[in-house]
Amino acid sequence: MAGMKDPGVVRGDGPPAALSDPARVRAVEATGLLDTGPEDIFDDLAALASRITGSGRAFITLVDAERSFWKSCVGVDLVALADRQAPIGQSFCSFLVAAGGEPFVVEDATTDPRTAGHPAVGPMSIGAWAGHPLLDPHGQVLGGFCVIDDAPRTWSPADLTTLATLARSVSAEIHLRQMLTVSQEAHQQSADLAHTLQAGLLPAALRTIPGMEAAASYQPASNGQRTDIEVGGDFYDLFRTHGANYAAVLGDVCGKGVQAAQVSSMARYTVRADAADTGSPADLLTRLNTAMLAQRAPRFLTSVYTAFHLTPTGAAGAIALAGHPPALVRRAGGHVERLGTPGTLLGVMPRLNLTDVPFELGPGDLLLLYTDGATEARPRPGTTPGAARAVFGEADLAQALAASHGMDATATITHLTNTLEAHHHGWTSDDTALLALRVAPPSAPDPRTRTP
């Protein structure tokens, strides 16, 4: 889409003087991100903003004195760097720079006096626009994080809170990279600490459950873009709460590194500590959210939690999703079903919307929990035509799961990891965790719980 305009507009009185402030421009250049290609950490945050607000489009931009460069642009098909930028005179981000750190929100671009009549509004279908600045530690505005809706709308407080949180996450990511670049010694210390924390995120072996099989896998990102930080925030656990009652949890902390590992570790052990006090997954995740807010967790978290008990024919329980993809159930006959109601992610807002969804598993039924690395896997950019769009989505994962019909838990996990490997050819764009629980068929031998 060459020649595409930037997602915002400016008034006709010229760009603000702050745009050309030498200190601000130096701060933007110091990020090292101008004229660099897409990266999954930024694309994932932009996709999350688009999904949570329902806006359809989201942009992460860096703004120098003359242009707005789109480090991430979700909802538009732009690959070439030359197409991922536009003159600053065609960008709302100039408002963010001029505001000196305040957000800029437009609910109707055609009637708002700041934007009405601008020639970009119609061609770009700009109905509503909400942006939050990206700031360096000294308060310099580096760019913006914005979402765009085709139609006018009122942005809810939750929309704006989410946008502000994600913008802070991007700002923190940029600052962390700069700090690691400046000090290799500090980088190594952080990496060592992160590796130590990573060891506590995953169980050495999964819990043995009578009459059930369990298997899991964890594959860290290996796309070569994050050699400075190698430890991710995905985690999973399977444990007994009391009697014949068990729980399984899987989570995905935003970003990587020490902070992500710290949040993952805190989340896993908070879940274990509180699990015996409630049989409601929604209540348990609400407690985890309260703990994250009380401890001012620096990263947000998506998670799926299920509490279940053994029955004479299998297992029954409930599941809740906190900003996390739905679980998948492969029935004994091979049919695959989605399980769970979308809910609020954790560590951002005190009030959540979480739902307990009951389920039952009979002989041969398998429950699969996974992080979004499994549904956002893609080939290395440039290796195949259309590779940037060849995302291994939820439907692909469900199809791969259906194709594993008849396999036990361990074979199913192996099949899924091999299928993903065949798709991305070793270029894993995000950490990927998988956890499968299967009720053993009557004819199956004594199951063993293991991690391949």
C-alpha positions as CSV (number, residue, x, y, z in Angstrom):
1,M,0.0,0.0,0.0
2,A,2.6,2.5,-1.1
3,G,1.8,6.2,-0.5
4,M,-0.5,5.4,2.3
5,K,-1.0,8.3,4.7
6,D,-0.2,8.2,8.4
7,P,-3.2,7.5,10.7
8,G,-3.6,11.0,11.9
9,V,-3.9,14.6,10.9
10,V,-2.7,18.0,12.0
11,R,-4.2,21.5,11.8
12,G,-3.1,23.9,9.2
13,D,-1.1,26.2,11.6
14,G,2.1,24.2,11.0
15,P,3.9,21.6,13.1
16,P,4.7,22.4,16.8
17,A,8.1,23.7,17.7
18,A,8.7,20.8,20.0
19,L,9.1,18.5,17.0
20,S,12.4,20.0,16.1
21,D,13.7,20.4,19.7
22,P,17.3,19.0,19.5
23,A,17.1,17.2,22.8
24,R,13.9,15.4,21.8
25,V,15.2,14.5,18.3
26,R,18.4,13.1,19.8
27,A,16.3,11.0,22.2
28,V,14.4,9.6,19.3
29,E,17.5,8.8,17.3
30,A,19.1,7.2,20.4
31,T,16.3,4.5,20.5
32,G,18.0,2.9,17.4
33,L,14.6,2.0,16.1
34,L,14.2,4.4,13.2
35,D,14.1,2.6,9.9
36,T,14.2,-0.8,11.4
37,G,11.9,-3.7,10.5
38,P,8.9,-5.1,12.3
39,E,9.5,-6.9,15.6
40,D,7.0,-9.3,17.3
41,I,7.3,-7.6,20.7
42,F,5.9,-4.4,19.2
43,D,3.5,-6.1,16.8
44,D,2.1,-8.2,19.6
45,L,1.4,-5.1,21.8
46,A,-0.2,-3.3,18.9
47,A,-2.4,-6.4,18.0
48,L,-3.4,-6.6,21.7
49,A,-4.5,-2.9,21.7
50,S,-6.5,-3.4,18.5
51,R,-8.1,-6.6,19.9
52,I,-9.0,-5.2,23.3
53,T,-10.4,-1.8,22.1
54,G,-12.0,-3.4,19.0
55,S,-10.6,-0.6,16.9
56,G,-9.3,-2.6,14.0
57,R,-6.0,-0.6,13.6
58,A,-3.2,0.2,15.9
59,F,0.2,1.9,15.3
60,I,3.4,2.3,17.3
61,T,5.3,5.3,15.9
62,L,8.6,7.1,16.4
63,V,8.6,10.8,15.5
64,D,11.6,12.8,14.5
65,A,11.6,16.4,13.2
66,E,10.2,15.5,9.8
67,R,8.3,12.2,9.8
68,S,6.4,9.6,11.6
69,F,7.9,6.2,11.3
70,W,5.7,3.2,12.1
71,K,7.6,0.6,14.0
72,S,4.3,-1.4,14.1
73,C,1.2,-1.0,12.1
74,V,-1.6,-3.6,12.7
75,G,-4.7,-3.6,10.5
76,V,-2.9,-2.4,7.4
77,D,-0.8,-4.4,4.9
78,L,2.6,-2.6,4.8
79,V,5.9,-4.4,4.6
80,A,8.4,-2.2,2.9
81,L,10.1,0.4,5.2
82,A,9.5,3.1,2.7
83,D,5.8,2.6,3.1
84,R,5.9,2.6,6.9
85,Q,6.4,6.3,7.3
86,A,4.9,9.7,6.3
87,P,5.6,13.4,6.7
88,I,4.9,14.6,10.2
89,G,2.4,17.1,8.7
90,Q,0.1,14.1,8.0
91,S,0.2,12.6,11.5
92,F,-1.8,13.0,14.7
93,C,1.5,12.2,16.5
94,S,2.4,15.9,16.2
95,F,-0.3,16.6,18.7
96,L,1.2,14.1,21.1
97,V,4.6,15.8,20.8
98,A,3.0,19.3,21.3
99,A,1.1,18.1,24.3
100,G,4.4,17.2,26.1
101,G,3.3,13.8,27.4
102,E,-0.4,14.0,27.5
103,P,-2.7,11.7,25.5
104,F,-4.7,12.9,22.5
105,V,-8.2,11.6,21.9
106,V,-10.6,12.2,19.1
107,E,-14.1,10.6,19.1
108,D,-15.3,12.0,15.8
109,A,-12.6,13.1,13.4
110,T,-15.1,14.7,11.0
111,T,-16.6,17.1,13.6
112,D,-13.8,17.6,16.1
113,P,-12.5,21.2,15.4
114,R,-8.9,20.0,15.6
115,T,-9.4,17.6,12.7
116,A,-12.6,18.4,10.8
117,G,-12.1,18.9,7.1
118,H,-8.6,17.5,6.9
119,P,-8.1,15.7,3.6
120,A,-6.7,12.5,5.3
121,V,-9.9,11.9,7.3
122,G,-12.0,10.6,4.4
123,P,-9.4,8.6,2.4
124,M,-8.1,7.0,5.5
125,S,-11.6,6.3,7.0
126,I,-10.6,7.9,10.3
127,G,-13.7,7.9,12.4
128,A,-12.1,8.0,15.9
129,W,-8.5,8.2,17.1
130,A,-6.9,7.7,20.5
131,G,-3.2,8.0,21.2
132,H,-0.8,7.9,24.1
133,P,2.8,9.2,24.0
134,L,5.9,7.1,24.2
135,L,8.2,8.7,26.7
136,D,11.9,8.3,27.6
137,P,12.9,8.4,31.3
138,H,13.4,12.2,31.0
139,G,9.9,12.9,29.7
140,Q,10.9,13.4,26.0
141,V,8.2,12.3,23.6
142,L,9.6,9.7,21.3
143,G,6.4,9.0,19.4
144,G,3.0,7.5,20.0
145,F,0.9,4.4,20.5
146,C,-2.5,4.9,18.8
147,V,-5.6,3.0,17.9
148,I,-8.0,4.0,15.0
149,D,-11.6,3.1,14.4
150,D,-13.3,3.6,11.0
151,A,-16.4,5.0,12.7
152,P,-16.9,7.7,15.3
153,R,-17.0,6.2,18.8
154,T,-16.7,7.1,22.5
155,W,-13.5,5.6,23.9
156,S,-14.2,3.9,27.2
157,P,-12.1,4.5,30.3
158,A,-11.0,0.9,30.0
159,D,-9.9,1.5,26.4
160,L,-7.8,4.5,27.5
161,T,-6.4,2.7,30.5
162,T,-5.3,-0.2,28.3
163,L,-3.7,2.1,25.8
164,A,-1.8,4.0,28.5
165,T,-0.6,0.7,30.0
166,L,0.6,-0.7,26.6
167,A,2.3,2.6,25.8
168,R,4.2,2.4,29.1
169,S,5.2,-1.2,28.2
170,V,6.6,0.0,24.8
171,S,8.4,2.9,26.5
172,A,9.9,0.5,29.1
173,E,10.9,-1.9,26.3
174,I,12.7,0.9,24.5
175,H,14.5,2.1,27.6
176,L,15.5,-1.4,28.6
177,R,17.1,-2.0,25.2
178,Q,19.1,1.3,25.5
179,M,20.3,0.4,29.0
180,L,21.4,-3.1,27.8
181,T,23.2,-1.6,24.9
182,V,25.0,0.9,27.1
183,S,26.1,-1.6,29.6
184,Q,27.0,-5.2,28.5
185,E,27.9,-6.0,32.0
186,A,24.5,-5.0,33.3
187,H,23.0,-7.0,30.4
188,Q,24.9,-10.1,31.4
189,Q,23.8,-9.7,35.1
190,S,20.2,-9.3,34.0
191,A,20.4,-12.2,31.7
192,D,21.9,-14.5,34.4
193,L,19.2,-13.4,36.9
194,A,16.5,-14.0,34.3
195,H,17.8,-17.5,33.5
196,T,17.8,-18.3,37.2
197,L,14.2,-17.1,37.5
198,Q,13.3,-19.0,34.3
199,A,14.2,-22.3,36.0
200,G,11.5,-21.6,38.5
201,L,8.8,-20.9,36.0
202,L,8.3,-24.4,34.7
203,P,7.9,-27.6,36.7
204,A,10.7,-30.2,36.3
205,A,8.0,-32.8,35.8
206,L,4.2,-32.6,35.5
207,R,2.0,-33.9,38.3
208,T,0.8,-37.5,37.9
209,I,-3.0,-37.7,38.0
210,P,-4.7,-41.1,38.3
211,G,-6.5,-42.0,35.0
212,M,-5.1,-39.1,33.1
213,E,-2.2,-38.4,30.8
214,A,-0.4,-35.0,30.8
215,A,2.3,-33.6,28.6
216,A,3.7,-30.2,28.0
217,S,6.3,-28.3,26.0
218,Y,8.0,-24.9,26.0
219,Q,9.8,-23.4,23.0
220,P,11.5,-20.0,23.5
221,A,11.5,-17.5,20.7
222,S,14.5,-17.9,18.4
223,N,14.0,-15.3,15.7
224,G,17.3,-13.6,16.3
225,Q,15.8,-10.2,17.1
226,R,16.1,-10.5,20.9
227,T,19.6,-11.7,21.4
228,D,19.9,-9.2,24.3
229,I,17.3,-10.9,26.3
230,E,16.6,-14.6,25.9
231,V,14.2,-15.5,28.7
232,G,10.5,-15.3,28.2
233,G,7.5,-15.0,30.4
234,D,5.4,-18.1,29.4
235,F,4.7,-20.5,32.2
236,Y,2.5,-23.5,33.0
237,D,1.8,-25.7,36.0
238,L,-0.3,-28.7,37.0
239,F,-0.9,-29.5,40.6
240,R,-3.3,-31.1,43.1
241,T,-5.3,-28.6,45.2
242,H,-6.9,-31.0,47.6
243,G,-8.3,-34.6,47.6
244,A,-9.2,-35.6,44.0
245,N,-9.2,-31.9,42.9
246,Y,-6.5,-30.6,40.6
247,A,-5.7,-27.4,38.8
248,A,-3.8,-26.4,35.6
249,V,-2.6,-22.9,34.8
250,L,-0.9,-21.5,31.8
251,G,0.2,-17.8,31.4
252,D,1.9,-15.4,29.1
253,V,3.6,-12.3,30.6
254,C,4.1,-9.4,28.3
255,G,7.7,-9.1,27.0
256,K,10.9,-10.9,28.1
257,G,13.8,-10.5,30.5
258,V,14.1,-10.1,34.2
259,Q,10.8,-8.3,34.8
260,A,8.8,-10.8,32.8
261,A,10.5,-13.7,34.7
262,Q,9.7,-12.0,38.0
263,V,6.1,-11.6,37.2
264,S,5.8,-15.2,35.9
265,S,7.4,-16.5,39.0
266,M,5.1,-14.4,41.3
267,A,2.0,-15.5,39.3
268,R,2.8,-19.2,39.4
269,Y,3.4,-19.3,43.2
270,T,0.4,-17.0,43.9
271,V,-1.8,-19.4,42.0
272,R,-0.5,-22.4,44.0
273,A,-0.9,-20.6,47.3
274,D,-4.5,-19.6,46.7
275,A,-5.8,-22.5,44.7
276,A,-7.0,-24.5,47.7
277,D,-9.1,-21.7,48.9
278,T,-11.4,-21.5,45.9
279,G,-12.8,-23.8,43.3
280,S,-13.7,-21.0,40.9
281,P,-11.1,-20.2,38.2
282,A,-12.5,-16.7,37.8
283,D,-12.1,-16.1,41.5
284,L,-8.6,-17.4,41.5
285,L,-7.6,-15.2,38.6
286,T,-9.2,-12.2,40.3
287,R,-7.0,-12.9,43.4
288,L,-3.9,-13.1,41.2
289,N,-4.9,-9.7,39.6
290,T,-5.3,-8.2,43.1
291,A,-1.8,-9.5,44.0
292,M,-0.3,-8.1,40.9
293,L,-1.8,-4.7,41.4
294,A,-0.8,-4.7,45.1
295,Q,2.8,-5.6,44.2
296,R,2.8,-3.1,41.3
297,A,3.8,-5.8,38.8
298,P,5.7,-4.1,36.0
299,R,4.2,-6.3,33.3
300,F,0.7,-7.4,32.5
301,L,-0.3,-11.1,32.1
302,T,-2.8,-13.2,30.1
303,S,-3.7,-16.5,31.6
304,V,-6.0,-19.5,31.5
305,Y,-6.8,-21.4,34.6
306,T,-8.8,-24.6,35.1
307,A,-9.9,-26.3,38.3
308,F,-11.2,-29.9,37.9
309,H,-11.9,-33.1,39.8
310,L,-11.8,-36.7,38.9
311,T,-15.1,-38.5,38.1
312,P,-15.9,-42.2,37.7
313,T,-15.6,-41.7,33.9
314,G,-13.1,-38.9,33.6
315,A,-12.9,-35.4,34.8
316,A,-15.2,-32.3,35.3
317,G,-14.5,-28.8,36.2
318,A,-14.5,-25.1,35.1
319,I,-12.2,-22.9,33.1
320,A,-11.7,-19.1,32.9
321,L,-9.8,-16.9,30.5
322,A,-8.0,-13.7,31.4
323,G,-7.1,-12.0,28.1
324,H,-6.0,-15.4,26.9
325,P,-6.9,-17.5,23.8
326,P,-9.6,-20.1,24.4
327,A,-8.6,-23.7,25.3
328,L,-9.3,-26.5,22.8
329,V,-11.0,-29.8,23.6
330,R,-10.4,-32.8,21.3
331,R,-13.2,-35.2,21.9
332,A,-12.5,-39.0,21.7
333,G,-14.2,-39.0,18.3
334,G,-11.8,-36.4,16.9
335,H,-14.1,-33.4,17.0
336,V,-12.4,-30.2,18.3
337,E,-14.3,-27.6,20.4
338,R,-13.3,-24.2,21.7
339,L,-13.6,-23.8,25.5
340,G,-13.8,-20.6,27.5
341,T,-15.3,-17.1,27.4
342,P,-12.9,-14.1,26.7
343,G,-12.0,-12.1,29.8
344,T,-10.0,-9.2,31.0
345,L,-6.2,-9.5,31.1
346,L,-4.4,-9.3,34.5
347,G,-2.3,-6.6,36.1
348,V,-4.0,-3.5,34.5
349,M,-7.4,-2.8,36.0
350,P,-8.9,-3.6,39.5
351,R,-12.3,-4.6,38.1
352,L,-12.3,-7.7,35.8
353,N,-14.8,-9.5,33.7
354,L,-14.1,-13.2,34.0
355,T,-16.4,-16.1,33.5
356,D,-16.3,-19.7,34.8
357,V,-17.2,-22.1,32.0
358,P,-18.0,-25.7,33.0
359,F,-16.7,-28.7,31.1
360,E,-16.5,-32.4,31.2
361,L,-13.9,-34.8,29.8
362,G,-14.7,-38.4,29.1
363,P,-12.5,-41.3,28.1
364,G,-10.2,-40.3,25.3
365,D,-11.0,-36.6,25.5
366,L,-8.1,-34.2,25.6
367,L,-7.9,-30.6,26.8
368,L,-5.2,-28.3,25.3
369,L,-4.0,-25.1,26.8
370,Y,-1.5,-22.9,24.9
371,T,0.0,-19.5,24.6
372,D,-0.4,-17.3,21.6
373,G,3.0,-18.2,20.2
374,A,1.1,-21.3,18.9
375,T,-1.5,-19.2,17.1
376,E,0.7,-16.4,15.8
377,A,3.6,-18.5,14.4
378,R,4.8,-17.3,11.0
379,P,7.6,-18.1,8.6
380,R,10.8,-16.0,8.6
381,P,9.9,-12.8,6.7
382,G,11.0,-12.8,3.1
383,T,11.5,-16.6,2.9
384,T,8.2,-17.3,1.1
385,P,5.7,-15.1,-0.9
386,G,3.2,-13.6,1.5
387,A,5.2,-14.9,4.5
388,A,4.3,-11.8,6.6
389,R,0.7,-12.8,6.4
390,A,1.1,-16.6,6.7
391,V,0.1,-16.7,10.4
392,F,-0.6,-20.1,11.9
393,G,-3.9,-19.1,13.5
394,E,-6.4,-20.7,15.9
395,A,-8.1,-22.5,13.1
396,D,-4.8,-24.1,12.0
397,L,-4.1,-25.2,15.6
398,A,-7.5,-26.7,15.8
399,Q,-7.0,-28.5,12.6
400,A,-3.6,-29.8,13.7
401,L,-5.2,-31.0,17.0
402,A,-8.0,-32.8,15.1
403,A,-5.3,-34.5,13.0
404,S,-3.8,-35.9,16.1
405,H,-7.0,-37.9,16.8
406,G,-6.2,-41.1,18.7
407,M,-2.8,-39.9,20.0
408,D,-2.0,-39.8,23.7
409,A,-1.1,-36.6,25.4
410,T,2.7,-36.9,24.8
411,A,2.2,-37.9,21.1
412,T,-0.2,-35.0,20.7
413,I,2.2,-32.4,22.0
414,T,4.9,-33.9,19.8
415,H,2.6,-33.7,16.8
416,L,1.7,-30.1,17.5
417,T,5.3,-29.0,18.0
418,N,6.3,-30.7,14.8
419,T,3.5,-29.0,12.9
420,L,4.5,-25.6,14.2
421,E,8.1,-26.4,13.3
422,A,7.1,-27.2,9.7
423,H,5.4,-23.9,9.5
424,H,8.0,-21.6,11.0
425,H,11.1,-23.7,10.1
426,G,12.8,-22.9,13.4
427,W,12.1,-19.1,13.3
428,T,9.8,-19.0,16.4
429,S,8.5,-15.4,16.6
430,D,7.3,-15.8,20.2
431,D,7.6,-18.1,23.1
432,T,5.3,-21.0,22.8
433,A,3.9,-23.2,25.7
434,L,1.6,-26.1,25.3
435,L,-0.1,-28.2,28.0
436,A,-2.3,-31.2,27.2
437,L,-4.5,-33.3,29.6
438,R,-6.2,-36.4,28.3
439,V,-8.5,-38.8,30.0
440,A,-7.0,-42.3,29.4
441,P,-9.2,-44.6,27.4
442,P,-10.3,-47.8,29.2
443,S,-8.0,-49.9,27.0
444,A,-4.9,-47.6,27.5
445,P,-2.0,-48.8,29.6
446,D,-1.2,-47.1,32.8
447,P,-0.4,-43.5,31.7
448,R,2.7,-41.7,32.7
449,T,2.9,-38.0,33.0
450,R,5.9,-36.6,31.3
451,T,7.3,-33.6,29.4
452,P,8.7,-34.4,26.0
